[in-house]
Amino acid sequence: MTLTNLIAARINQLRKSRKLSVNKVATMSGLPYSTVNSLLRGKSDSPNLKTLIRIATAFNMTIVEFLNVPEIIEFSEDDLEDESEKNEGQEETNKALREVVHRGE
């Protein structure tokens, strides 16, 4: 499982619990539907922090609240290495996301 998959699962969990369509999340976040849909379908390799902040804001959450779930907090770069999916862009995103979460704790 990649960090992107975990983030997509988090968005879907929040979206479904609030009975929101993908289009509604896109509208509320100010992002194009294609961006949100690509992220949810695993077509986005590494969502940037700005995109994640906009999605968190759409759910009326801070980025720390949005990312503060065990699966994301416990995610390790070793997980990527095990799956041979590690790349430079993903590594930078992972590091930035972990720093944001740990600063908010």
SEKE-963833 format. One record per atom (N, C-alpha, C): atom name; residue number from 1; x negated, y negated, z negated. Coordinates in steps of 0.05 Angstrom, whole numbers, padded with zeros to 5 digits. Last residue first. Layout:
# residues N
@atomo->CA	num->NUM	X->X	Y->Y	Z->Z
...
//
This chain:
# residues 105
@atomo->N	num->105	X->-00022	Y->-00345	Z->-00330
@atomo->CA	num->105	X->-00016	Y->-00327	Z->-00353
@atomo->C	num->105	X->-00023	Y->-00340	Z->-00379
@atomo->N	num->104	X->-00040	Y->-00376	Z->-00289
@atomo->CA	num->104	X->-00013	Y->-00381	Z->-00299
@atomo->C	num->104	X->-00006	Y->-00364	Z->-00324
@atomo->N	num->103	X->-00088	Y->-00355	Z->-00275
@atomo->CA	num->103	X->-00088	Y->-00382	Z->-00287
@atomo->C	num->103	X->-00061	Y->-00388	Z->-00300
@atomo->N	num->102	X->-00073	Y->-00307	Z->-00252
@atomo->CA	num->102	X->-00087	Y->-00307	Z->-00278
@atomo->C	num->102	X->-00088	Y->-00334	Z->-00291
@atomo->N	num->101	X->-00048	Y->-00325	Z->-00205
@atomo->CA	num->101	X->-00033	Y->-00310	Z->-00225
@atomo->C	num->101	X->-00047	Y->-00311	Z->-00252
@atomo->N	num->100	X->-00090	Y->-00350	Z->-00178
@atomo->CA	num->100	X->-00066	Y->-00365	Z->-00184
@atomo->C	num->100	X->-00051	Y->-00351	Z->-00207
@atomo->N	num->99	X->-00126	Y->-00308	Z->-00172
@atomo->CA	num->99	X->-00134	Y->-00331	Z->-00188
@atomo->C	num->99	X->-00110	Y->-00347	Z->-00196
@atomo->N	num->98	X->-00097	Y->-00273	Z->-00138
@atomo->CA	num->98	X->-00104	Y->-00264	Z->-00165
@atomo->C	num->98	X->-00111	Y->-00288	Z->-00183
@atomo->N	num->97	X->-00096	Y->-00306	Z->-00093
@atomo->CA	num->97	X->-00071	Y->-00299	Z->-00106
@atomo->C	num->97	X->-00077	Y->-00289	Z->-00135
@atomo->N	num->96	X->-00150	Y->-00308	Z->-00078
@atomo->CA	num->96	X->-00135	Y->-00333	Z->-00085
@atomo->C	num->96	X->-00110	Y->-00327	Z->-00100
@atomo->N	num->95	X->-00161	Y->-00254	Z->-00068
@atomo->CA	num->95	X->-00176	Y->-00268	Z->-00089
@atomo->C	num->95	X->-00160	Y->-00293	Z->-00098
@atomo->N	num->94	X->-00126	Y->-00244	Z->-00025
@atomo->CA	num->94	X->-00124	Y->-00229	Z->-00050
@atomo->C	num->94	X->-00137	Y->-00244	Z->-00073
@atomo->N	num->93	X->-00148	Y->-00279	Z->00014
@atomo->CA	num->93	X->-00120	Y->-00283	Z->00004
@atomo->C	num->93	X->-00117	Y->-00269	Z->-00023
@atomo->N	num->92	X->-00198	Y->-00256	Z->00021
@atomo->CA	num->92	X->-00196	Y->-00283	Z->00011
@atomo->C	num->92	X->-00169	Y->-00289	Z->00000
@atomo->N	num->91	X->-00183	Y->-00205	Z->00041
@atomo->CA	num->91	X->-00199	Y->-00207	Z->00016
@atomo->C	num->91	X->-00197	Y->-00235	Z->00004
@atomo->N	num->90	X->-00158	Y->-00219	Z->00088
@atomo->CA	num->90	X->-00142	Y->-00207	Z->00067
@atomo->C	num->90	X->-00157	Y->-00209	Z->00040
@atomo->N	num->89	X->-00202	Y->-00238	Z->00117
@atomo->CA	num->89	X->-00179	Y->-00255	Z->00112
@atomo->C	num->89	X->-00163	Y->-00245	Z->00089
@atomo->N	num->88	X->-00236	Y->-00191	Z->00120
@atomo->CA	num->88	X->-00245	Y->-00216	Z->00107
@atomo->C	num->88	X->-00221	Y->-00234	Z->00099
@atomo->N	num->87	X->-00204	Y->-00130	Z->00102
@atomo->CA	num->87	X->-00215	Y->-00148	Z->00122
@atomo->C	num->87	X->-00221	Y->-00175	Z->00108
@atomo->N	num->86	X->-00187	Y->-00063	Z->00089
@atomo->CA	num->86	X->-00199	Y->-00088	Z->00079
@atomo->C	num->86	X->-00210	Y->-00104	Z->00102
@atomo->N	num->85	X->-00167	Y->-00014	Z->00099
@atomo->CA	num->85	X->-00153	Y->-00037	Z->00110
@atomo->C	num->85	X->-00164	Y->-00063	Z->00101
@atomo->N	num->84	X->-00178	Y->00037	Z->00079
@atomo->CA	num->84	X->-00194	Y->00026	Z->00101
@atomo->C	num->84	X->-00179	Y->00003	Z->00115
@atomo->N	num->83	X->-00155	Y->00052	Z->00033
@atomo->CA	num->83	X->-00139	Y->00055	Z->00057
@atomo->C	num->83	X->-00153	Y->00045	Z->00082
@atomo->N	num->82	X->-00195	Y->00039	Z->-00004
@atomo->CA	num->82	X->-00186	Y->00067	Z->-00002
@atomo->C	num->82	X->-00170	Y->00072	Z->00023
@atomo->N	num->81	X->-00196	Y->-00016	Z->00002
@atomo->CA	num->81	X->-00219	Y->00000	Z->00011
@atomo->C	num->81	X->-00211	Y->00029	Z->00015
@atomo->N	num->80	X->-00148	Y->-00030	Z->-00021
@atomo->CA	num->80	X->-00152	Y->-00035	Z->00007
@atomo->C	num->80	X->-00174	Y->-00018	Z->00018
@atomo->N	num->79	X->-00158	Y->-00015	Z->-00073
@atomo->CA	num->79	X->-00135	Y->-00003	Z->-00060
@atomo->C	num->79	X->-00138	Y->-00006	Z->-00029
@atomo->N	num->78	X->-00198	Y->-00049	Z->-00087
@atomo->CA	num->78	X->-00205	Y->-00021	Z->-00083
@atomo->C	num->78	X->-00182	Y->-00006	Z->-00069
@atomo->N	num->77	X->-00173	Y->-00096	Z->-00097
@atomo->CA	num->77	X->-00185	Y->-00094	Z->-00071
@atomo->C	num->77	X->-00194	Y->-00065	Z->-00066
@atomo->N	num->76	X->-00112	Y->-00082	Z->-00132
@atomo->CA	num->76	X->-00141	Y->-00084	Z->-00131
@atomo->C	num->76	X->-00151	Y->-00082	Z->-00103
@atomo->N	num->75	X->-00055	Y->-00100	Z->-00170
@atomo->CA	num->75	X->-00067	Y->-00093	Z->-00144
@atomo->C	num->75	X->-00097	Y->-00099	Z->-00144
@atomo->N	num->74	X->-00032	Y->-00116	Z->-00216
@atomo->CA	num->74	X->-00050	Y->-00094	Z->-00218
@atomo->C	num->74	X->-00063	Y->-00086	Z->-00192
@atomo->N	num->73	X->00002	Y->-00157	Z->-00197
@atomo->CA	num->73	X->-00020	Y->-00163	Z->-00216
@atomo->C	num->73	X->-00041	Y->-00141	Z->-00217
@atomo->N	num->72	X->00037	Y->-00127	Z->-00165
@atomo->CA	num->72	X->00019	Y->-00147	Z->-00153
@atomo->C	num->72	X->-00004	Y->-00154	Z->-00171
@atomo->N	num->71	X->00062	Y->-00093	Z->-00201
@atomo->CA	num->71	X->00050	Y->-00082	Z->-00176
@atomo->C	num->71	X->00030	Y->-00102	Z->-00164
@atomo->N	num->70	X->00083	Y->-00128	Z->-00242
@atomo->CA	num->70	X->00060	Y->-00109	Z->-00247
@atomo->C	num->70	X->00047	Y->-00099	Z->-00222
@atomo->N	num->69	X->00090	Y->-00196	Z->-00224
@atomo->CA	num->69	X->00102	Y->-00169	Z->-00226
@atomo->C	num->69	X->00079	Y->-00149	Z->-00227
@atomo->N	num->68	X->00084	Y->-00254	Z->-00210
@atomo->CA	num->68	X->00081	Y->-00241	Z->-00236
@atomo->C	num->68	X->00097	Y->-00216	Z->-00239
@atomo->N	num->67	X->00094	Y->-00283	Z->-00165
@atomo->CA	num->67	X->00074	Y->-00262	Z->-00164
@atomo->C	num->67	X->00071	Y->-00246	Z->-00189
@atomo->N	num->66	X->00134	Y->-00318	Z->-00183
@atomo->CA	num->66	X->00139	Y->-00301	Z->-00160
@atomo->C	num->66	X->00120	Y->-00278	Z->-00159
@atomo->N	num->65	X->00109	Y->-00345	Z->-00224
@atomo->CA	num->65	X->00132	Y->-00329	Z->-00230
@atomo->C	num->65	X->00137	Y->-00309	Z->-00208
@atomo->N	num->64	X->00070	Y->-00371	Z->-00193
@atomo->CA	num->64	X->00062	Y->-00353	Z->-00215
@atomo->C	num->64	X->00085	Y->-00334	Z->-00222
@atomo->N	num->63	X->00099	Y->-00404	Z->-00161
@atomo->CA	num->63	X->00084	Y->-00383	Z->-00148
@atomo->C	num->63	X->00075	Y->-00362	Z->-00169
@atomo->N	num->62	X->00164	Y->-00414	Z->-00191
@atomo->CA	num->62	X->00136	Y->-00422	Z->-00186
@atomo->C	num->62	X->00122	Y->-00399	Z->-00172
@atomo->N	num->61	X->00229	Y->-00411	Z->-00160
@atomo->CA	num->61	X->00208	Y->-00400	Z->-00177
@atomo->C	num->61	X->00181	Y->-00414	Z->-00172
@atomo->N	num->60	X->00272	Y->-00413	Z->-00125
@atomo->CA	num->60	X->00271	Y->-00430	Z->-00149
@atomo->C	num->60	X->00252	Y->-00420	Z->-00170
@atomo->N	num->59	X->00265	Y->-00388	Z->-00079
@atomo->CA	num->59	X->00278	Y->-00372	Z->-00100
@atomo->C	num->59	X->00279	Y->-00387	Z->-00126
@atomo->N	num->58	X->00237	Y->-00426	Z->-00052
@atomo->CA	num->58	X->00264	Y->-00420	Z->-00042
@atomo->C	num->58	X->00280	Y->-00403	Z->-00063
@atomo->N	num->57	X->00189	Y->-00423	Z->-00078
@atomo->CA	num->57	X->00206	Y->-00446	Z->-00083
@atomo->C	num->57	X->00234	Y->-00441	Z->-00074
@atomo->N	num->56	X->00169	Y->-00376	Z->-00054
@atomo->CA	num->56	X->00175	Y->-00377	Z->-00083
@atomo->C	num->56	X->00194	Y->-00400	Z->-00090
@atomo->N	num->55	X->00162	Y->-00396	Z->-00002
@atomo->CA	num->55	X->00181	Y->-00374	Z->-00007
@atomo->C	num->55	X->00189	Y->-00374	Z->-00037
@atomo->N	num->54	X->00123	Y->-00434	Z->-00011
@atomo->CA	num->54	X->00148	Y->-00443	Z->00000
@atomo->C	num->54	X->00170	Y->-00421	Z->-00005
@atomo->N	num->53	X->00082	Y->-00402	Z->-00030
@atomo->CA	num->53	X->00093	Y->-00423	Z->-00048
@atomo->C	num->53	X->00120	Y->-00431	Z->-00037
@atomo->N	num->52	X->00071	Y->-00372	Z->00016
@atomo->CA	num->52	X->00082	Y->-00359	Z->-00008
@atomo->C	num->52	X->00094	Y->-00379	Z->-00028
@atomo->N	num->51	X->00051	Y->-00412	Z->00050
@atomo->CA	num->51	X->00075	Y->-00397	Z->00057
@atomo->C	num->51	X->00088	Y->-00384	Z->00033
@atomo->N	num->50	X->00005	Y->-00425	Z->00021
@atomo->CA	num->50	X->00025	Y->-00446	Z->00026
@atomo->C	num->50	X->00052	Y->-00432	Z->00033
@atomo->N	num->49	X->-00026	Y->-00379	Z->00023
@atomo->CA	num->49	X->-00015	Y->-00388	Z->-00002
@atomo->C	num->49	X->00008	Y->-00408	Z->00002
@atomo->N	num->48	X->-00010	Y->-00337	Z->00081
@atomo->CA	num->48	X->-00026	Y->-00357	Z->00066
@atomo->C	num->48	X->-00011	Y->-00367	Z->00041
@atomo->N	num->47	X->-00009	Y->-00267	Z->00090
@atomo->CA	num->47	X->00006	Y->-00292	Z->00087
@atomo->C	num->47	X->-00011	Y->-00312	Z->00072
@atomo->N	num->46	X->-00038	Y->-00227	Z->00130
@atomo->CA	num->46	X->-00047	Y->-00241	Z->00107
@atomo->C	num->46	X->-00031	Y->-00267	Z->00104
@atomo->N	num->45	X->-00012	Y->-00200	Z->00173
@atomo->CA	num->45	X->-00035	Y->-00188	Z->00159
@atomo->C	num->45	X->-00040	Y->-00201	Z->00132
@atomo->N	num->44	X->00053	Y->-00188	Z->00188
@atomo->CA	num->44	X->00035	Y->-00209	Z->00180
@atomo->C	num->44	X->00012	Y->-00197	Z->00164
@atomo->N	num->43	X->00085	Y->-00145	Z->00194
@atomo->CA	num->43	X->00071	Y->-00154	Z->00218
@atomo->C	num->43	X->00052	Y->-00177	Z->00212
@atomo->N	num->42	X->00120	Y->-00127	Z->00156
@atomo->CA	num->42	X->00092	Y->-00118	Z->00154
@atomo->C	num->42	X->00076	Y->-00126	Z->00179
@atomo->N	num->41	X->00169	Y->-00148	Z->00154
@atomo->CA	num->41	X->00166	Y->-00124	Z->00170
@atomo->C	num->41	X->00137	Y->-00114	Z->00171
@atomo->N	num->40	X->00163	Y->-00194	Z->00124
@atomo->CA	num->40	X->00179	Y->-00172	Z->00113
@atomo->C	num->40	X->00176	Y->-00146	Z->00128
@atomo->N	num->39	X->00133	Y->-00225	Z->00160
@atomo->CA	num->39	X->00122	Y->-00218	Z->00134
@atomo->C	num->39	X->00137	Y->-00193	Z->00122
@atomo->N	num->38	X->00169	Y->-00231	Z->00201
@atomo->CA	num->38	X->00143	Y->-00217	Z->00206
@atomo->C	num->38	X->00131	Y->-00208	Z->00180
@atomo->N	num->37	X->00209	Y->-00260	Z->00175
@atomo->CA	num->37	X->00215	Y->-00234	Z->00186
@atomo->C	num->37	X->00189	Y->-00218	Z->00190
@atomo->N	num->36	X->00182	Y->-00308	Z->00165
@atomo->CA	num->36	X->00193	Y->-00292	Z->00143
@atomo->C	num->36	X->00198	Y->-00263	Z->00152
@atomo->N	num->35	X->00170	Y->-00323	Z->00219
@atomo->CA	num->35	X->00149	Y->-00321	Z->00198
@atomo->C	num->35	X->00158	Y->-00303	Z->00175
@atomo->N	num->34	X->00220	Y->-00326	Z->00244
@atomo->CA	num->34	X->00200	Y->-00307	Z->00253
@atomo->C	num->34	X->00178	Y->-00303	Z->00233
@atomo->N	num->33	X->00245	Y->-00369	Z->00218
@atomo->CA	num->33	X->00255	Y->-00342	Z->00214
@atomo->C	num->33	X->00234	Y->-00321	Z->00221
@atomo->N	num->32	X->00199	Y->-00417	Z->00192
@atomo->CA	num->32	X->00213	Y->-00405	Z->00214
@atomo->C	num->32	X->00222	Y->-00377	Z->00207
@atomo->N	num->31	X->00214	Y->-00447	Z->00128
@atomo->CA	num->31	X->00196	Y->-00432	Z->00146
@atomo->C	num->31	X->00213	Y->-00421	Z->00170
@atomo->N	num->30	X->00244	Y->-00468	Z->00088
@atomo->CA	num->30	X->00234	Y->-00487	Z->00109
@atomo->C	num->30	X->00215	Y->-00473	Z->00128
@atomo->N	num->29	X->00268	Y->-00438	Z->00051
@atomo->CA	num->29	X->00239	Y->-00442	Z->00048
@atomo->C	num->29	X->00228	Y->-00462	Z->00068
@atomo->N	num->28	X->00320	Y->-00435	Z->00069
@atomo->CA	num->28	X->00315	Y->-00446	Z->00042
@atomo->C	num->28	X->00285	Y->-00453	Z->00038
@atomo->N	num->27	X->00312	Y->-00409	Z->00118
@atomo->CA	num->27	X->00323	Y->-00436	Z->00117
@atomo->C	num->27	X->00316	Y->-00449	Z->00091
@atomo->N	num->26	X->00292	Y->-00359	Z->00100
@atomo->CA	num->26	X->00276	Y->-00376	Z->00119
@atomo->C	num->26	X->00286	Y->-00405	Z->00117
@atomo->N	num->25	X->00335	Y->-00342	Z->00071
@atomo->CA	num->25	X->00309	Y->-00346	Z->00057
@atomo->C	num->25	X->00292	Y->-00364	Z->00074
@atomo->N	num->24	X->00373	Y->-00337	Z->00113
@atomo->CA	num->24	X->00378	Y->-00356	Z->00091
@atomo->C	num->24	X->00352	Y->-00362	Z->00076
@atomo->N	num->23	X->00350	Y->-00296	Z->00143
@atomo->CA	num->23	X->00353	Y->-00322	Z->00155
@atomo->C	num->23	X->00358	Y->-00344	Z->00133
@atomo->N	num->22	X->00354	Y->-00254	Z->00108
@atomo->CA	num->22	X->00328	Y->-00263	Z->00116
@atomo->C	num->22	X->00329	Y->-00291	Z->00127
@atomo->N	num->21	X->00407	Y->-00268	Z->00061
@atomo->CA	num->21	X->00397	Y->-00257	Z->00086
@atomo->C	num->21	X->00368	Y->-00267	Z->00090
@atomo->N	num->20	X->00419	Y->-00253	Z->-00007
@atomo->CA	num->20	X->00410	Y->-00272	Z->00013
@atomo->C	num->20	X->00400	Y->-00257	Z->00038
@atomo->N	num->19	X->00432	Y->-00233	Z->-00059
@atomo->CA	num->19	X->00450	Y->-00229	Z->-00036
@atomo->C	num->19	X->00444	Y->-00250	Z->-00014
@atomo->N	num->18	X->00398	Y->-00230	Z->-00099
@atomo->CA	num->18	X->00412	Y->-00255	Z->-00097
@atomo->C	num->18	X->00431	Y->-00256	Z->-00072
@atomo->N	num->17	X->00375	Y->-00181	Z->-00091
@atomo->CA	num->17	X->00388	Y->-00186	Z->-00117
@atomo->C	num->17	X->00405	Y->-00212	Z->-00116
@atomo->N	num->16	X->00352	Y->-00189	Z->-00040
@atomo->CA	num->16	X->00376	Y->-00171	Z->-00043
@atomo->C	num->16	X->00390	Y->-00176	Z->-00069
@atomo->N	num->15	X->00310	Y->-00225	Z->-00053
@atomo->CA	num->15	X->00330	Y->-00232	Z->-00033
@atomo->C	num->15	X->00356	Y->-00215	Z->-00036
@atomo->N	num->14	X->00280	Y->-00197	Z->-00090
@atomo->CA	num->14	X->00293	Y->-00222	Z->-00098
@atomo->C	num->14	X->00315	Y->-00229	Z->-00079
@atomo->N	num->13	X->00264	Y->-00153	Z->-00057
@atomo->CA	num->13	X->00278	Y->-00149	Z->-00083
@atomo->C	num->13	X->00293	Y->-00174	Z->-00092
@atomo->N	num->12	X->00239	Y->-00179	Z->-00015
@atomo->CA	num->12	X->00264	Y->-00164	Z->-00010
@atomo->C	num->12	X->00279	Y->-00159	Z->-00036
@atomo->N	num->11	X->00195	Y->-00201	Z->-00042
@atomo->CA	num->11	X->00214	Y->-00219	Z->-00028
@atomo->C	num->11	X->00241	Y->-00204	Z->-00024
@atomo->N	num->10	X->00171	Y->-00153	Z->-00058
@atomo->CA	num->10	X->00180	Y->-00173	Z->-00078
@atomo->C	num->10	X->00200	Y->-00191	Z->-00066
@atomo->N	num->9	X->00158	Y->-00130	Z->-00009
@atomo->CA	num->9	X->00176	Y->-00116	Z->-00027
@atomo->C	num->9	X->00188	Y->-00135	Z->-00048
@atomo->N	num->8	X->00120	Y->-00167	Z->00008
@atomo->CA	num->8	X->00145	Y->-00163	Z->00024
@atomo->C	num->8	X->00166	Y->-00150	Z->00006
@atomo->N	num->7	X->00081	Y->-00159	Z->-00030
@atomo->CA	num->7	X->00094	Y->-00185	Z->-00029
@atomo->C	num->7	X->00120	Y->-00182	Z->-00013
@atomo->N	num->6	X->00066	Y->-00107	Z->-00016
@atomo->CA	num->6	X->00077	Y->-00112	Z->-00043
@atomo->C	num->6	X->00091	Y->-00139	Z->-00044
@atomo->N	num->5	X->00047	Y->-00114	Z->00036
@atomo->CA	num->5	X->00070	Y->-00097	Z->00031
@atomo->C	num->5	X->00083	Y->-00102	Z->00004
@atomo->N	num->4	X->00003	Y->-00147	Z->00023
@atomo->CA	num->4	X->00024	Y->-00158	Z->00040
@atomo->C	num->4	X->00049	Y->-00141	Z->00037
@atomo->N	num->3	X->-00029	Y->-00111	Z->-00004
@atomo->CA	num->3	X->-00018	Y->-00133	Z->-00018
@atomo->C	num->3	X->00005	Y->-00146	Z->-00003
@atomo->N	num->2	X->-00012	Y->-00043	Z->00017
@atomo->CA	num->2	X->-00027	Y->-00068	Z->00018
@atomo->C	num->2	X->-00014	Y->-00090	Z->00002
@atomo->N	num->1	X->-00017	Y->00024	Z->00000
@atomo->CA	num->1	X->00000	Y->00000	Z->00000
@atomo->C	num->1	X->-00018	Y->-00025	Z->00000
//
